[in-house]
């Protein structure tokens, strides 16, 4: 378990759930709570414009803040983690709805969470990130990072794709079906879980390779691969798209290769110390409930 701590607790950089201007009163309430503890709040420009506030450029916010805060749901936090990755700042999610897998500080817990920050009663988890790139047929590269998953599907609904997969340059499988998911352990409870993949403890360092509705008589099962390997994927003669964390889309043409590796360092997620991953699983997935 990581023993990292914040160097100082003076400035917090915020982004808000997009396309939700009604979040303004909630943001104002939380901003006042932070300021009451002596923490300056910096709001990213796009979020500020949405609610009629002044803000700063996203990169400026990430550079100046001691830690970053997403106010919304898990999708808002996913976007913040990916976009701020280069700045190496810890990220915490305040959930504007129900308890999330990632955004686990509730609105009612904000004051308690701030007290815990100043008493060093928190933890910073190091979560695996995917570093990938799409190598085009002409040799150019489009690089990306993913926190949850990379999903290859057809750009047309109900159309099949064939995804050829290699590990460290050696072909090991061809997946014919609705798609293929390459997930991190953090993303194992997202699309991977819905597709029948395993739940993997989030501090594990591994890829989860899960076919989506395989059109095959072969027993196409999910595969867990150590993070040390590199995975290469191509869609052969099929049209395909690669979707990053459900938010960014790259077109894959015949001859393009999608290369996936573990990033050299992880994302830093700030959590309440008492937050227990298995308790979250039990609550979100209703494990142990009587039928």
C-alpha positions in Angstrom: 0.0 0.0 0.0 1.4 3.4 -1.0 2.5 5.8 1.8 2.5 8.9 -0.4 1.3 12.1 1.1 0.5 15.5 -0.4 3.4 18.0 -0.1 1.0 20.7 0.8 -2.8 21.4 1.0 -3.2 24.9 -0.2 -4.8 24.8 -3.6 -7.4 22.4 -5.1 -8.1 22.4 -8.9 -11.7 21.5 -9.8 -13.5 20.3 -12.9 -17.3 19.7 -12.9 -19.5 17.2 -14.6 -19.9 18.5 -18.2 -23.2 19.8 -19.7 -24.7 20.2 -16.2 -25.1 23.9 -15.3 -27.4 22.9 -12.5 -24.4 21.7 -10.6 -23.5 25.3 -9.7 -25.2 25.5 -6.3 -23.5 22.2 -5.3 -20.1 23.5 -6.5 -20.6 26.8 -4.5 -21.4 24.8 -1.4 -18.3 22.6 -1.7 -16.1 25.6 -2.7 -17.2 27.3 0.6 -16.3 24.2 2.6 -12.8 24.1 1.0 -12.2 27.8 1.6 -13.4 27.5 5.2 -10.4 25.2 5.7 -8.0 27.6 4.0 -7.9 25.8 0.7 -7.9 28.0 -2.4 -10.2 26.6 -5.1 -9.2 26.9 -8.8 -11.9 26.1 -11.4 -11.0 24.9 -14.9 -12.0 27.2 -17.7 -14.6 25.0 -19.4 -16.4 24.1 -16.2 -16.3 27.8 -15.1 -17.9 28.9 -18.4 -20.7 26.4 -18.0 -21.8 27.8 -14.6 -21.0 31.5 -15.3 -17.8 31.7 -13.2 -14.3 32.8 -14.0 -11.8 30.0 -14.5 -8.3 29.3 -15.7 -6.8 27.1 -18.5 -6.9 23.4 -17.7 -3.1 23.1 -17.8 -2.6 26.1 -15.6 -5.0 24.6 -13.1 -3.1 21.3 -13.1 0.2 23.1 -12.7 -0.8 25.3 -9.8 -3.0 23.0 -7.8 -1.7 20.7 -5.0 -4.4 18.1 -5.9 -7.3 17.9 -8.3 -11.0 17.3 -7.7 -13.7 16.0 -10.0 -17.2 16.9 -9.0 -19.6 14.6 -10.8 -19.5 10.9 -11.4 -16.9 8.3 -12.4 -16.9 9.5 -16.0 -15.9 13.0 -14.9 -13.1 11.5 -12.8 -11.9 9.3 -15.7 -11.6 12.3 -18.0 -9.7 14.3 -15.3 -7.2 11.5 -14.6 -6.4 11.0 -18.3 -6.1 14.7 -19.1 -4.1 15.6 -16.1 -1.8 12.5 -16.2 1.3 14.4 -17.3 1.1 16.7 -14.2 1.4 13.8 -11.7 -1.2 15.4 -9.4 -3.4 13.2 -7.0 -7.0 13.2 -8.0 -10.1 12.8 -5.8 -13.6 12.3 -6.9 -16.6 13.9 -5.1 -19.6 12.0 -6.3 -22.6 14.2 -7.2 -24.9 11.1 -7.2 -24.6 7.7 -5.6 -21.3 6.1 -4.4 -19.1 5.4 -7.4 -16.3 2.9 -7.9 -13.9 5.8 -8.4 -15.6 9.0 -7.1 -16.1 7.8 -3.6 -16.4 10.9 -1.5 -20.1 11.7 -1.1 -21.4 15.3 -0.7 -22.2 14.6 3.0 -18.6 13.4 3.6 -16.8 16.6 2.3 -16.2 18.2 5.7 -15.0 14.9 7.2 -12.8 14.3 4.2 -11.2 17.7 4.6 -10.5 17.1 8.2 -8.9 13.8 7.3 -6.7 15.6 4.7 -5.2 17.8 7.4 -4.7 15.0 9.8 -2.9 12.8 7.2 -5.8 10.3 7.5 -6.0 9.4 3.8 -4.1 7.4 1.2 -2.9 7.9 -2.3 -3.3 4.8 -4.5 -1.1 4.2 -7.5 -3.4 2.8 -10.3 -2.1 1.2 -13.5 -2.5 3.2 -16.7 -2.4 2.1 -20.3 0.1 3.8 -22.6 -0.9 3.1 -26.2 -0.6 4.3 -29.8 -2.2 3.6 -33.1 0.4 3.0 -35.7 -1.1 3.9 -39.1 -0.3 2.1 -42.3 1.8 5.2 -43.4 4.0 4.9 -40.3 2.5 7.8 -38.3 1.5 7.3 -34.7 -1.4 8.6 -32.6 -0.6 8.3 -28.9 -3.0 8.0 -26.0 -3.4 7.0 -22.4 -6.2 5.0 -20.9 -7.3 4.6 -17.3 -10.2 2.1 -17.6 -10.0 0.4 -21.0 -9.5 0.3 -24.7 -12.4 -1.2 -26.6 -12.3 -2.3 -30.3 -15.6 -2.5 -32.0 -17.2 -1.9 -35.4 -18.2 1.7 -36.2 -21.5 0.3 -37.4 -24.0 -1.1 -35.0 -24.5 -4.9 -35.1 -21.5 -5.4 -37.4 -18.8 -8.0 -36.5 -15.1 -7.3 -36.3 -12.1 -9.6 -36.3 -9.3 -8.6 -34.0 -6.0 -10.3 -34.3 -4.0 -10.2 -31.1 -0.3 -10.7 -30.5 1.8 -10.5 -27.3 5.3 -9.3 -27.6 5.1 -9.8 -31.4 3.8 -13.4 -31.3 0.2 -14.0 -32.5 -1.9 -15.8 -29.9 -5.5 -15.4 -30.9 -8.1 -14.0 -33.4 -11.3 -12.7 -31.9 -14.4 -12.6 -34.2 -17.4 -11.0 -32.7 -18.8 -7.7 -31.4 -15.5 -6.5 -30.1 -12.5 -6.9 -27.8 -11.8 -5.1 -24.4 -8.4 -4.5 -23.1 -8.9 -3.4 -19.5 -6.9 -2.2 -16.6 -7.7 -3.6 -13.1 -9.4 -0.3 -12.4 -11.6 -0.8 -15.5 -12.4 -4.4 -14.7 -15.7 -3.3 -13.1 -16.7 -1.3 -16.1 -17.5 -2.7 -19.6 -15.2 -5.7 -18.9 -17.6 -6.8 -16.1 -20.7 -6.4 -18.3 -19.0 -8.6 -21.0 -18.3 -11.4 -18.5 -14.7 -10.5 -17.6 -13.2 -11.0 -14.1 -13.1 -8.4 -11.4 -9.5 -7.7 -10.6 -8.2 -5.9 -7.5 -7.4 -2.3 -8.7 -3.8 -2.2 -7.4 -2.9 -5.3 -9.5 -0.6 -4.6 -12.5 -2.2 -6.6 -15.4 -4.2 -6.4 -18.5 -7.6 -8.1 -18.8 -8.4 -9.2 -22.4 -12.1 -9.9 -22.8 -14.0 -10.7 -26.0 -17.4 -9.2 -26.5 -20.0 -11.7 -27.8 -17.5 -13.9 -29.6 -18.9 -15.4 -32.9 -16.9 -18.6 -32.5 -17.3 -22.3 -31.7 -14.0 -22.1 -29.8 -14.1 -21.4 -26.1 -13.1 -17.7 -26.2 -12.4 -16.8 -22.6 -11.1 -13.7 -20.8 -7.4 -13.6 -20.4 -5.3 -11.9 -17.7 -1.8 -10.8 -18.9 1.0 -9.4 -16.8 1.7 -5.7 -17.4 5.3 -6.4 -18.6 4.0 -7.6 -21.9 3.0 -5.5 -24.9 -0.1 -6.3 -26.8 -0.6 -5.6 -30.6 -4.0 -5.6 -32.2 -5.3 -5.2 -35.8 -8.7 -5.6 -37.3 -7.6 -7.2 -40.6 -10.1 -6.5 -43.3 -12.8 -5.1 -41.0 -13.6 -1.5 -40.3 -13.0 -0.8 -36.6 -12.8 1.9 -34.0 -10.8 2.0 -30.8 -12.5 3.8 -27.9 -10.5 5.0 -25.0 -12.3 5.1 -21.6 -15.5 5.4 -23.5 -14.6 9.0 -24.3 -12.0 9.2 -27.1 -12.4 7.4 -30.5 -9.7 6.4 -33.0 -10.5 5.0 -36.5 -8.6 1.8 -37.4 -8.1 1.1 -41.1 -6.7 -2.1 -42.7 -3.0 -2.2 -42.0 -3.2 -0.1 -38.8 -1.9 -1.6 -35.6 -3.0 -0.7 -32.1 -0.1 -1.1 -29.6 -0.9 -1.3 -25.9 1.6 -1.3 -23.0 1.6 -0.5 -19.3 2.5 3.1 -18.7 5.8 3.8 -16.9 3.9 5.2 -13.9 0.4 5.0 -12.6 -2.3 7.5 -11.9 -2.5 8.8 -8.4 -6.0 8.5 -6.8 -6.7 10.2 -3.4 -9.0 8.2 -1.2 -10.4 8.2 2.4 -8.3 5.7 4.3 -11.4 3.8 5.5 -12.6 3.4 2.0 -12.7 -0.4 1.4 -12.7 -1.7 -2.2 -14.5 -4.9 -1.2 -17.2 -2.9 0.6 -17.8 -0.9 -2.6 -18.0 -4.1 -4.6 -20.6 -5.5 -2.2 -22.7 -2.3 -2.3 -22.5 -1.7 -6.0 -22.8 -5.3 -7.2 -25.1 -6.4 -4.4 -22.9 -9.3 -3.5 -24.3 -11.3 -0.6 -27.8 -10.0 -1.0 -30.6 -12.5 -0.5 -32.7 -13.2 -3.6 
